[in-house]
Each structure stands twice: as C-alpha cells, then as structure tokens.
Amino acid sequence: MKIILKKQLEQLHHNYKHNLSLDPEGTDTGIKPVVKLFGGSSCTWLLTELNPDSNIAFGLCDLGQGSPELGYVSLDELESVKFPPFGLPIERDMSWEASKTITEYAEESRSLGYIKS
C-alpha cells in the first residue's frame, strides 16, 4: 500500500535533490516536513526528503519510547509494517500540514519526549 501521495513524493524528491546540492555534510534542516505518518499507539514520522533510488527517507522519527530523533528510515519498510493485534498499517495524516521546520519540531520533541504536531 502506498502511503504518500504523488504530489508529496515529488516534494520529498525535490528536497532530496536540494540537499544533494549542499556540502557533503549537509541536510537542510530548515525545510518543513512534507508528510506526517503514524502507526501503532505512539509512532510518528515527519518526513522531509526521500531518495528516489533507494526509497530511504529523512525526517524526525518517534517510535514512542521518549526519544524522537532525526534520522533515516526505509519507506518500503514503513509500507510493510503491520501493528498488532489487528495488523493495522502505518497511515498518513491526511489533514496535517507542517507549521515549523524539521529543526523546530526536533528541538521541541526532544524536550517533550514525543512529537507534538
């Protein structure tokens, strides 16, 4: 099941290409997240970019253990996850729109211990 809309995929790919143009160290953390995904009782992902070749995304990841962090995640793996006990998939928050940069979300979530979106 595809969990990201075509328009969102295009923006995620655009952000990835933008970051490739930066220095070798760089990810532009001033970019707003493009999509919010959630699943289980407390897992949340705010994604800013996606490598179209590897399907690896970058964003703020919160697995519900009190320590959200910026990092990389496989979109293929997210699409295959089924949460017990009913086998529910990860979903896209259809009404969510970013109000802050990924850095601002990360700083806030580190102090709270979860992503407040």
C-alpha positions as CSV (number, residue, x, y, z in Angstrom):
1,M,0.0,0.0,0.0
2,K,1.3,3.4,-0.9
3,I,1.1,5.8,2.0
4,I,2.4,9.0,0.3
5,L,0.6,11.0,-2.4
6,K,2.2,11.7,-5.7
7,K,2.5,15.4,-5.0
8,Q,4.1,14.7,-1.7
9,L,6.6,12.2,-3.3
10,E,7.5,14.9,-5.8
11,Q,8.2,17.4,-3.0
12,L,10.2,14.8,-1.0
13,H,12.3,14.0,-4.1
14,H,12.8,17.8,-4.7
15,N,14.0,18.3,-1.1
16,Y,16.4,15.3,-1.6
17,K,17.9,16.9,-4.7
18,H,18.2,20.2,-2.9
19,N,20.2,18.6,-0.1
20,L,22.5,16.9,-2.6
21,S,23.5,20.3,-3.8
22,L,24.7,21.3,-0.3
23,D,28.0,20.4,1.2
24,P,28.8,16.7,1.7
25,E,27.9,17.0,5.4
26,G,24.6,18.6,4.7
27,T,21.0,18.2,5.2
28,D,19.0,21.4,5.1
29,T,17.2,21.2,8.5
30,G,15.4,24.4,7.7
31,I,13.0,22.6,5.5
32,K,9.4,21.9,6.7
33,P,8.3,18.3,6.8
34,V,6.2,17.2,3.8
35,V,4.2,14.4,5.3
36,K,3.3,13.0,8.7
37,L,2.9,9.3,9.1
38,F,1.7,7.5,12.2
39,G,1.0,4.0,13.4
40,G,0.6,1.8,16.5
41,S,-0.2,3.6,19.7
42,S,2.5,6.2,19.6
43,C,4.8,6.0,16.5
44,T,5.1,9.2,14.4
45,W,7.3,10.1,11.4
46,L,7.7,13.6,10.0
47,L,9.5,13.2,6.6
48,T,11.3,16.0,4.7
49,E,13.0,14.2,1.9
50,L,13.2,10.9,0.0
51,N,16.0,9.3,-2.1
52,P,14.1,8.1,-5.2
53,D,16.8,5.4,-5.9
54,S,16.9,3.8,-2.5
55,N,13.4,4.8,-1.2
56,I,15.2,6.0,2.0
57,A,13.6,9.0,3.7
58,F,15.0,11.5,6.1
59,G,12.9,13.1,8.9
60,L,12.0,13.1,12.6
61,C,11.2,9.6,13.8
62,D,9.4,8.9,17.1
63,L,8.9,5.2,18.0
64,G,7.1,6.1,21.2
65,Q,10.0,5.4,23.5
66,G,10.5,9.0,24.7
67,S,13.5,9.9,22.4
68,P,12.4,11.2,19.0
69,E,15.4,11.8,16.7
70,L,16.3,12.9,13.2
71,G,17.4,10.1,11.0
72,Y,16.8,7.8,8.0
73,V,14.0,5.3,7.5
74,S,13.1,2.9,4.7
75,L,9.8,3.9,3.1
76,D,9.5,0.3,1.9
77,E,9.7,-1.0,5.5
78,L,7.2,1.6,6.7
79,E,4.8,0.5,4.0
80,S,5.1,-3.2,5.1
81,V,4.6,-2.7,8.8
82,K,1.5,-4.2,10.4
83,F,0.9,-3.3,14.1
84,P,-0.6,-5.9,16.4
85,P,-3.1,-7.0,17.4
86,F,-5.2,-6.2,14.3
87,G,-2.5,-5.8,11.7
88,L,-3.1,-2.1,11.2
89,P,-0.7,-0.4,8.7
90,I,1.1,2.9,9.1
91,E,-1.1,5.7,7.8
92,R,-0.7,9.2,6.5
93,D,-2.3,12.1,8.5
94,M,-4.5,13.5,5.7
95,S,-5.3,16.8,7.4
96,W,-1.8,17.6,8.8
97,E,0.3,20.5,7.4
98,A,3.7,21.5,8.8
99,S,3.8,24.7,10.8
100,K,7.5,24.6,11.7
101,T,10.8,23.5,10.2
102,I,12.1,20.0,10.9
103,T,14.7,21.5,13.2
104,E,12.0,23.3,15.3
105,Y,10.0,20.0,15.5
106,A,13.1,18.1,16.6
107,E,14.1,20.6,19.3
108,E,10.6,20.7,20.7
109,S,10.1,16.9,20.6
110,R,13.4,16.3,22.3
111,S,12.3,18.4,25.3
112,L,8.8,16.9,25.4
113,G,9.9,13.3,24.7
114,Y,7.4,13.0,21.8
115,I,6.5,14.8,18.5
116,K,3.8,17.4,19.1
117,S,2.4,18.2,15.8
